[in-house]
Amino acid sequence: MGEFKFRLPHHWSLDRRQSAAIHTVGLDGIPWPCKILIKDSILFVSRNRNESGKTFVPYTFPKYGELLIATGTLPERAQSYSLLLELARGTLNRLRNQLSIWQEGGLEIAPSIHDGVAKATTLLSQAITSDDDQEQDKISTQSVEATMDTIFELAQQFGTKITKFRQDNADMHAFWLANTVSDAQPIEVGLDVSGFDLIRVKPEMLDGTSKKPLTKRVIDGPFLDTSSHGLSAELEQMEDFQIRRNHILSKTREHLNQLSPSVSLIHAVSGLNGMGHRHLSYPQQLEITTQLLQVVEEANHEVPTLVSFDFPWAERLASAVGGSHPLQIADSLLRQGSQISFLGVEVNLGYWPGGSVMRDPLQWIDMLDVWTQLGMPLVVILRAPTWSTNDGESTPASGESCDEKHVNVFDHENDRQRIEYLRTILPMLVARPAVHGLIWSQWLDSDDDRYPHAGLENSAGEMKTVYELLKSLPR
């Protein structure tokens, strides 16, 4: 069994959620399940594979909150590594590599970025040469935090400059923004919401009963949500897979026969992640996905199709034995000749265990670059818990848990940090040429009880700060 050992700083402690987020990624980029043990201030990270790898660990930054960051690629050895030193080294290495790539591509880098790199490098050198553990930890902390400041500044400059380039070049495709209409709203109310180019509507809401004509372009679907607890209660009660599959295909055919002319994109399947669950095994998910896409193709509406995948960093593999990288599923579907126009990457940001831990901006760039390798246009499907509203709505006290399944802690400070985090991440998505659109997954906080507080409108009917943030993206 492969094992990495890290010396922990004396003030560090890891709760169950943080320990579960620790994992190692090998040279193939695939996360591996790890056994975590802390004994005598040593963190033991072991897995059933003997090779070098990066270890991902949650780290709390005063400015940005908790982010998942990584060491550099380390070989196994008997002697323990200094965790803070290796996190500082790995984070700085990622920054320097990305900076080099963007400079070679012609991006003008502000002097403050170079100053930040120089500062972090000097601090890292001092930490490496320190013989005192406490002093080394102190300087390593200064180095990793200086590096993260520079990463965020670089990401903000990248988002601003490249987005402007995209806006100024008419030959590049337009970036579109969509929201999801709530089950609790009449469809015509959702259609009147300003600031979005498209709306995403569940198939059952397009049954012809709406009193108003559709006035906006529509994303229809998904016809199947393969994520855990994503099936309707009706489908979950069907014990036989064949009955469940036939029901889904039959309903889809019936719906496509009466497809609204306002539909501009068909979201066929969502939530594919390389893992099965008790209602749909992984092979069953692939079987229905392939057949659903055939049904859509046979309908011959010439409407583009979207298939989306959650856990796009493949982090789900870090907590399970077996499974496939979502990218491998997408590649397999494309090789089969499935008619897919867009690949969606679903990020349920800030939820655990049913979502993605917050990551720094460069990890978003890495993830999008990996998915771009398939040569398909991408759509980002995003949700995140927020409490802020324009009038400064109060939030629960620190330590209140949102949900038993998806642990998340709120207070004024980390909610403010999450909004500022999105201010950096969202323009970066617009700046990536491969990203054609963004869908916000929830309209109301109550729309999906698996993901509390992820709506654009709170329970009091007030629009939250994140709504204004999204509306500002086109500008």
N, C-alpha and C positions, 0 to 999 in steps of 0.2 A: 504494500500500500504506500502510495506517495504521500509525503508529509512535509508541510512547511511550518516552521516555528518562528514566531515573532515575539519579541520582548515588548510588552505593553507599558506605556507610561503609567506611573503610579496612580494618577487621578482618573484613569479610564475605567469605565464599566460598560458592559453591553447587555441590553435587555433581550428578551426572547425575539422580538421583531428584528432588532439589529443583527443578532446572531444568525437568524434565518436568511438575512440578505447577503451574508458573506459567501462568496464562492470563488472558484478559480477558473480562469479561461485559458485553455491551452493554445498552442500555436495554430490550431485550426479555427480558432475564434469561437468555439462551442463551449458554453459553460458546463461545468461538471458538478454534480452533487458532492457536497463536502460534509464531513463530520467535524463539528466545532467543539473544542474543549479548551477551557481556561484553567490553568493550574500554576500556582506560584508566579503569577504575573506573566505567564507565557501563554500565548495564543497558539493552539495547535489546529492547523487546517489540514485535514487528511482526506484523500480521495482514492478511488480504485484505479489509479493510473500513475505511472512513474515517468514524468517528463517535466520540463520547465513550464512555467505559466505565470500569469498575472493574477494577483489576488485582489478582489474587489471588497471594499470595506466601507460602511457608512461613516461619514465624518461630518461633524457639525461645525459649520463656519459661522462666526458671529454675524456676518453681513448677509449670508445667503441661506442660512438654515442647513438642514441635513442634506448632503449630497453623497452619492455613491461614487467613490474615486478608487483608483487602482495603483498598485505598485508597478514597477517595471517588470519585464519578464525575468523571473528568478529561477536559478537551478535549485534543486533540493540539496540540502547540506545538513550536517549534524549540528552545527552551530546555529543559534537563533539569530534572525535578522532583527534590526530595530524597526518596528512597524512605522513610526512617524517618519523616520529617515527614508524608508523605502516608498512611502506614500508621496513624500516630497519629491523624491527622485523621479518616480513614475509620472507624476502630474506635470513636472517641469519638462520631462522628455516629450510628452504628448504636445505640450505647447510649442516647444522648439520645432518639432517635426511639422506641425500644422503651419506654423509661421513660415517655415522654409518653402512649403508647397505653395502657399498663397503668394509669397514674394516671387517665386519662379513664374507664377501665373500672371504677374504684373500688378498685383494689389499694392497700392501705396500704403505703407505702414507708418503710423504716427510715431514721432520720436518717443512719446511717453510709453509706447509698447516696448520699444527696445530698452528703455530705462527700467521698465518693470522686469524684463527678462534678466537684465544684468543684476538687478537687486536680488532676485530670487536665486540666481546662480551663485552669487557671492555668499549668500546665507547658506545655501546647500553645501558649498565648499567648507565653510566654517563648521557646519554640523558634522560633516564626514570626518574632519580632523580632530573633533573634540573627543577627549578621553573620559569625560564625565557624562554619565547617562542622562541625568536631569538637565544638564546644560545642552546636551545634544538634542533632547526632546524639545526644549524651549526654542532652540534655533531652527529645528526642523519645522516646528509649528509656524514660525515666522515665514519660513521659506514657502511652505505649501499655501499659506494664506496670501502671500504676495503673488504667487503664481496664479491663484484663482482670481485675484483682482485683475490681473493682466488678461486672463482668459476672457473674463466678462467684458472688459474694455475692448479687446480685439473682436469679440463676437458682435458687440454693438456697432463697431466701425464697419465690420463686414456686412451686417444687415443693412445699414444705412447706405453704403456705397453701392453694393450690388443690387439692392432693390431699386435704387435710382437708375442704374444701368438698364435693368429689366423694363422699367417704366418708359425709358427714353428710346428703347428699340422696338419699333412696331413689329418687327419680324418675329419677335418672341411671343409665345402664346400668353394670353392673359391669365392672371391668377384669380381664381374664383373662391368665394366664401359662402358656406352654407350653414344653416342651423337645422336642428331636428324639431319638427312639430310635436307638441306634447299630446299624449292621449287625452289629457284633461281639457284640451282646448277644442272648440269647433274648428274645423280645418280652415274656414275662411278667416278666423282671427289670426291663426299662425301665418297665413299668407300675407297679411297686412303688415307684418313686422318689417321695418325698414333696415337697411344696412347689409342685407344678404342677397347674393346673386341667385342662389337656389335655396330650396328647402328640401329636407329629407322627410318623406312621409311613409309610414308603415303601409303595406299593401291593403290591409283591411280598412284603412281610412280613405282609400280611393275606390269605394264601391259604388260611386254614382249618387250617393245620398246628400252630398254637399249642396246647399242651397245657392251658393255663389259659384260662378265659374272660376276656374283656376286662373289666377292672374300672374303667377310666377312660374318659372321653370322648376320642375320637380325631379328629385332623386327618389325613385320608387324602390323600397326595400328596407332592410334585407328580407329575402324570402326565407332564409334560414340563419339563425344565430347559433353557431356551434359551441360558443363559450359555455363554461359551467353555469348552470341555472339560466341559460339563455333561451331554452325552449319554453313554449307556452305550457300552461298547466294541462291543456288538452293533449298535447303531444307527449308530455311526461307520463300521462296515465295510460298511454298505449304501450303495452308491455312488449309486443312483438315488433322487431325492427322493420320487417317487410310492410306491416300495416302502417307504421309511422312514415316510412319512405314513400309509399304509394299515396298517402294522404298529402304529404308535402308537394309531391310532383303534380298531383291532380289539382290542388288548390292553385299552384303556380300557373298551370296551363289555363285554367278557368280565368284567372286574373289577367293573364297576358292577352287573352282573346278580347278583353274589353279595356285594353290599355289606353289611358288618357293621352291625348295628343300633346299635353303639356309636359309629359315625362321626357327628360333630357338625358337621364342616366339611370340604368338599372343596377341597383346594388344587390347582386344575386345572393352572396353568402358573406357572413361576417364571423369573426372570432376564431378563425383557424389558427392553431398555434403548435401543431405537432403532437398534441396530447389529447387523449380521449377522456371521457367521464362516464358516469354510470348509465347515462341515457343514450349516449352516442360514442362508441369506440372510435379510435382514430381511423381504422379502415372504413368504418361506416360513414364517417364524415366525408372522407375522400370520395366514396361511392356516390353519395347523394350530391356532393358538389359537382362532380363530373356530369351526372345525369341532369341536374338543374341547369347547368350551362348548355347542355344539348337541347333542353326544352326551350330555353331562351332563344337559342339559334334557330330552332324550328319555327318559332313564332314569326321570324323574319320581319321584325319591326325596324331593323337597322338603327337601333338605339345602342350606344356604347354601354359596356358592362364593367362593373367593379366587383372585385373579390378582395376582401380585407382580412388581415392577419393581426392578431393581438400578440403582445409580448415580442415586439420586433427586435429586441436585443437578445431574444431567445432565453431570457432570464428564467422562464418557466422550467427549463431543463435543469436549472441549478437546484431545484427542490424536488426532483422526481428522477427515478431510475428508468431509463429508456425514453423514447420519443425522438422527434425529428426537429431540426431547425425550421422555423416558419419559411425561411428563404428556400429551403430544399423542397417544401411543399409547393411553393409558387413556381419554382423551376420545373417540377414534375408536371404540374398542370399545363404549363406553357409547352412543354415537350410533347404532351399528348395532343396538342393542337386545339386546346380549349379556347373558345372565343372570349378572351379577356382583353378589355381595352385599358383598364387602369388597375394597378395594384394599390391597395389601401394598407397603411400601417396604423394600427390602432394603439394609442397610448392612453391608458387609464392612469394618469399621472398622479403620484402621491398616495396610491392605495396599496394595501398589503393584506393578504397575499394575492389578491385578484387583480393587481395592476403593476405598474412600473415605478420603481423608486426614482426619486429625483436625481438627475445626472447633470453634469456640467455641460455647457454649450458645445464643446468640442466632441463630446460623445454623441450628441445629436448629429453633428456633421458626419462623424464616422458611420453611424447607423444608416443615414440616408445615402451615403456613398456606397455602402455595401448593397443596399437594395437597388441602387441605380445600375448595378452591374448586370441586372437582368434586361436592361434596355427598354423598360416599360415606364410610361409616365406614372407618377405616384400621387396619391391623395393621402393627406394626414388626417386621421380621425381622432379627435382629442377631447378629453374631459379632464377636469381637475377640481378639487374641492376648494371653494372660496366662500368667505363670509362677507367681505367688504361690499358696501354699497356707497353710493355717492353722498349719502347723508351721514356716513360714519356709524352704521348700524353696530350695535354692541355684539360681542361674540361670547361664546361660552368660556368659562374659566379654563386655564391651562390644565391639561390632563384629562379633559372629558373625551371619552372615546365615541367616535361617530357610529361605529357598528361593530358587532362581534366578529364578523367575517373579514372586514376590511378595516384594520386598525389605522386610525389617523387622529392626531392630536391637534387641537386648534387653540390658538390664543391670538391676541392682537398682533403680536410681533411676527409669528411665522405666517400669518395670513398676509400681512404686508409684504413679507419676503417672497411669498408665492406670486403675488401680483407683479412685483418687480422682476421676478424670474421670468414670467411670461412676457413682460415687456422686452426682454432680451431674446427669448426663444422665438416668438412669433415672427418678427421681421426676418430672422434667419431662414425660416421656412419659406417665406415669400422670395427670398434671395436665391434659393436653390432652383436652378432651371428645370430639374427633373420633377419638382413638386408643382402640380397643376392646380391643386385646390386644397382647402381645409374645411372639414366638417366638424362643428362643435356638437357633441353627442347628445346633450340634454338641454331642454328649454327650462323645465322646472326642476327645482331641487328634489321634488318627490317623484320624478319620472321613472327612476330606476333605484329601487331600494338597495341594490348591490353597491351603488356608488352615491352615498349621501352627499348633499350640498354641492353637486357638480353642475347645477343649472345656471342659466343666465338670469333667471328671475327667482327670488326667494319666496318663502311661504307667505310673506306679507304683500306679495304682488309688486315688490320693488325691483327695478333692474339693478343688477350688481355691477361693480366696477369692471369686471371682466367683459361685460357686454359692451361697454364703451371702448374698451381696449380692442376688442375684435372689430368694432365698427370703424376704428381709426386705421386699420391695416391698409385698406386701399389708398389711403393718403400717404 
